[in-house]
Amino acid sequence: MAVVQLTQAWIDANLFCPEGKKKIELVSSDRSGLYISVNEASNGVGTYFLRYKDVNNKSCHQKIGRTSDMTLAAAKEAVKTLKAEIALGADPRAEEKSRLAVITYDAFFDEYYLPYAKTHKRSWGRDEELYRLRIQPAFGTRRLNDVTRLQIQKFHAKLMNEGLAAATANHHIKLIRRMLNLAIEWSIISGPNPASRIQMFAEDNQIERYMGEAELQRLLEVLRTDKRQGVCRIALFLLSTGARLNEALSAKWERVDVEKRIWRVPATNSKSKRMRAIPLNDAAMAEISALDTKGEYEHLFINKRTKLPYVNIAKVWEDLREKAGLPKLRLHDLRHQFASFLVNDGQSLYTVQQILGHSDPSVTQRYAHLSVTALQNAANSASKQIQSAKVSKAA
């Protein structure tokens, strides 16, 4: 720090950082609190600052402007205004201090969001995965109020450019939006939410993958012979019941009635948030009978390595489907396949809706196109009545 009598002429000619130093402060001799900071990388140009004491008698520094952008007279006028405001109790850096006091995305996710999600969402594990893999590297160290809508929009676009499906890219933005909504609700930050008006990518939610007979045979051969029978039995159970993966992974023996051949899924594990009873056909009963966890474990499907219920079987499933020559077959497609079995056997969409647990009939309607044979038979019933009427009249 060097105390000098600042004049415009002196500033124009002497803003240089001494050799060997990275920065120097040139303090005005009038003790007004004004000083100029000069870095070694910007010799010839400095930055005006005001040094002052806040209400806690702590030294603070408020940037005023660059010497290349404003005169000394303008800087002194700004100092006079700031000091008057400080004398009245204002703090020029209050807004900046408030911003810096806000916690980071990492801290908020670990300390607030995740504990909340674990008690309010069955899919909290998916949130943890989305955050850890992509949101954290992008925003983890940033403060909640330090990320703009444009930055979130660019992040969204980047996910699509990396090859993620539209729905997956959208899930990341929905998680960010939910986190920030909660932070606003809990008065950790103030609104508006920068993720609130991010336009979602168009999603094709009607994509289903149905197996032909040969493909089904290949899959069944793999599931019956692969050594990873724990995951294989889960897949066979899904194919035999039309259940969702999380429903199967959380299935408990106390909710399986072997005599009545019913498996009850509690509301806490059901997507519709209503308890539903799934009938167990012969194939499902065969898988249940083959399990060796009854009486020893609470859940049906147990990872023999960890002695705990399965949490994620995605990697093993990817290997199994590749082995069967079905690289794009999703676990959820087994639910669609089960529905196709019912529809193509002539079962009504209402029956399919009840077994699958759809709360909205329009969701079940997606399977209507599958049963060409069933629809033709239904149409033929009218033809039979017409033909019968003609015969009766002729007689």
N, C-alpha and C positions, 0 to 999 in steps of 0.2 A: 504494500500500500504506500502510495506517495501523495503527500499533500501539496497541491499546486494552486496557483491563482488562475482559475479557468477563464479564458477569453476565447472568443470565436477564432481569432487569429492563431492563438496557441493551439487550439484543438485541430485546426486545419493543417498544422505543420508538425505536431509532436505525438500523434497517436501511434506509438510503436512499443512493442513488447520487448524489454531488455533481453539480450542474448542469454540463453540458458534457462529462461523462464517460459512457462506455458501461458501465464496470464498475469496481468497487473491491474490494480485498481488505482485510479487517479482521483483523489478526493478533493472536492472544492474547499478552498481555504476559508470560505465564509461559514463553514460548519452547518450548512443548511441541510445536510444529509444527502446532497447530490454527489454522485460519483460516476465515473466512466470506467467500464470494464473493457480491456483490450486483450484479445487472444493472439497468440503467436501466428495463428493461421489467418488472421484478418488484420494484419498491420495496416494502419492508415484509416481504419474504421473501428469505432467502438460502440458500446451500448450504454445509454444513460440508465441509471438506477437511482432509486430513493431508498436509503437505509433508514428504518424507523423502528420504534418499539411498539409492540402490540399491547393489549390490555393486561397481558401476563408478564409484561416487561421483557419480552423476548425479542431479540433482534430479528427483523424481517427485511426482505429485499423485494422491492416492487419494480419490475421492468417498466421503463417509460418509452423508449424508442431508440432507433439506431441514429448515430451521429450523421450518417449519410442521408437520413430521411427527415431530420428536424434540426433546427438551429439551437444554439445554447439558450437563446432568449425564450424559445418555445419550451425547452426542457425546464427552465427555471419557473415558467408560468405553470407548467404541469405540476411541478413540485409544490408550488404555493397552494394550488387547488387541493392536492392530495393531503397535505399537512392540515389544511382547514377541515377536511372531512375526517381525518384521524382525530383531531382535537374534539370533534363532536361525537366520537365513539365509533366511527366507521373503521372497517379494516379492509384496505384495498385487495388483500389476498384472501379474504374470507371465502369467496367463491372457489378459488383454487384449492384452499385448504379443505373445503367441504368435498370437493371432487376427489382429492387424494385420500380422504378419510374413508371412502367407499371401498368395500372389500373386492377382491378379484373374483373372476368366474370360478377359479379353482376353489377358493375358500367358500364361496356361496354354495357351490355344488356339494362339497364334502360336509359342510357344517349345517346347511339349511335344507337344500333341495333333496338330497338323497335320503336323509332320515324321514322327511315328509313323504317322499314317494314310496318308501318301503311300507308305510302304513296305509297308503291310499291307492296304490297301483299294483296290480298283479304283475304288470310288465316292467317293473322298475329295473330289472336286470337288463332289459333292452335299452333303457335310458342310460344306464351306466356304460354299456358298450358303445352307444352312439357318442356319448360325451368323451370317453377315453380315447377312442380311435381317431376322431376327426375334429370335434369341437374343441377339445383341450389343446391340441397343438396349435390351433388357429387363434383361440381367445383366452386360454387358461390363465395366463399371467396378466391379462388386461383387466382393468376395473370395470365393474358393471355399467358405469355411466360413461365409459370411455370408448365405446364401440358404436359406430354410426350405422344408420340404415343402409348406406351405400356399401359399407364393409360387409355387412351381413348379406346383402344382395350378391356381392362378388363371391363370397364364400359359397352361396347357394349355387351359383353358376359353375364354380370350380368343381363342385361335387358331380355335376352332370358331365363335365368335361373329363372327369376321371373314370367315367363309365358306369356310375351308379344309376340304378333305376330311378325314374321320376319319383315314385313313392318313397324310396329310401332317402333321396335328397330332401324331399319335403319333410320327412320325419325329423331330420336334423333341425330344420328351421322351426318346426312346431315345438321341439324341445327347448330351443333357445327362447322362443316366444313365451312358453309356459314358465320358464325360469324367471324371466324378466317381469312377467305379470305378477308372480308371487313376490318378487323383490319389491315391486311397487305396492302391492297389497299389504306387505309387512312393513312398509315405510322405510325400507333400506335405501331405496332410490325414489326419485319422483318421476312421474310420467312426462311425456308420453312414451310408450314402448316402441323402440326403434324397429322391432321385428313385427309390429302389428299389421303393417300394410305390404309385407313382402308377398308378391304374387306367386302362388304355388304352380309348379309344373303340372301339366295335364297328366292324369294317371289313368291307365287302363285297368280298372279293378275287375274286369270280367275275364282276365286271362286264366284259363284252366288248361291243364295238360292231362289228356285222357290216354290211357294205354290201350293198345290193341291186344288181341289175345296172345300173340307171340311175345310182345313186350311184357305183358303181365306174367307169362310163364318164366321169362328170364329173370324178372325181379323176384318172383317167389323162389326160384331155384337158388338165387344168391342168399335170400333171407333165411332159407332153411339149411344152408350148408356153411355159411360163413362162420368163423370161430367167434366172432363178436356177437354172441347170441343175445346179450342184454339189449343192445340197440336193435337187433333184428326183430326181437319179440315186440318191442315198442312199435316198430313200423308195421308189423303184422296185426297188432292190436288196433292201430289207427285205421288200417285198411278194412278191418273186420267190423268196426263200430262207427266209423265216420266221426270219431271224436277229434277235438283239437289237441295239438301237441301238449299245451300246458295242462289240459284236463287229464291227459294220460299220465304225465310226469307227476302230477299231484294226487293221483288216484290212491285211495287207502282201502285196505281190506275191510274195514268196518262198514264201508259203503257198498260192498259187493254182496248181493244176495244170490248165492249159487243155486239154491233151490228154486227160487222164482226167476232166476236168470235175468236179474236186473242190476244195473250199476247206477247208483245215484250220484250225480255231480252236484255238489253244494253251490249255492248262489255265489259264494266267495270265489269259486274257481270257474264259474260260467260267464261267458262274454255277455249274455243277456242279463246277468245279475239276478237270475232266477234259478231255483233248484230245478233240475230236470232228471228224468229217469231214462237211461239208455238201455234198450233191450239187448241182451247178449245172445247172438246167434251161435250156431254150432262152432263156427270158426273162432269166434271170440272166446267161447268156453274152452276150446282146445288150447288156446294160448294161456288162459288163466290157469288151467289144470297143469300146464307144463312149468309154471313158476314154482320156485322153491323158497319163496320169501314169506309165505303165510305162516303165522305163528312166531316168526323170528323178527320180522320187521313190520313197521306200521304201513309203509307204502308197498304197492305191488312191484314197482320196478326199482331195483337197487343196483347201483354201480358196485360190482364186486371188489373193485380195487379200492374205492374210498369208503365202502360200507355205508354210503349215504344215497339218498334219492338222486337220480340223474337231474342235472340242471340244464345242460346244453349238449345235444348230440349232433350238432351241425357237421362237424368235421368227419365223424364216422359215417354219417349219412352220405356226405359227398363222395366218400370212397366207395360206399356200397352201390350208389346209383351209377357211378362210373363203371364199376365192375359188371353191372347189369346192362351196360350200353345205353343208359338213360341219363346222360349228363345234365339235362335241364329239369328233371323231375324233382319237384319240391315236396317236402314232407306234407305240406298243406294239400298238395294234389291228391294225396291218398284219401282225404276227406271227399274231394270232388269225385274220385273214382268210386268210392262207396255209394255216393248219391247216384252215380250213373248206373250202378248195378240195380238199384231200386227202381229207377225210372224206366230202364229198359226191360225190366221184368213186369212192367205194367202197374206199378204202385203209383198211387195218386200223389200229386205235388203236396197235398195237405199232409199225407203220411210222411213224405220226405221232410217236410217242414218240422213236424213234431219230433221225428227221430234226430234230426240235426240240431234242433233247438233254435231255429230261426225265429226271432220275435216279429219280424216283418215278412209277410208272404212274398213281397217283391224280390227279396233276396233269393228265395227258393225258385223263383220264376226263371232264373238263369239256366236251370236244367231242363226247361220245357222242350228245347230243341233237340234233346238227346233221343227221345223215344219216337222215332219215325214209325216203328212197328206198332207201338202201343197206340199212337194216334190213328194209324190206319185201321187198326182193329176197332177202335171206338167209332170211327166213321162207318165202318162196315156194319156195325150194329144197327145203324139207321137204315142201311141198304136192306138188311135182312127183314126189317119190319115192313118196308115198302114192298118187297117181293112177296112177303106173306100176305099182305093186304090185297095184292093183285090176284094171288091164287084163290083167296077166299071169295073175291068178287066174281072170278071166272066160274067158280063152282056154283 
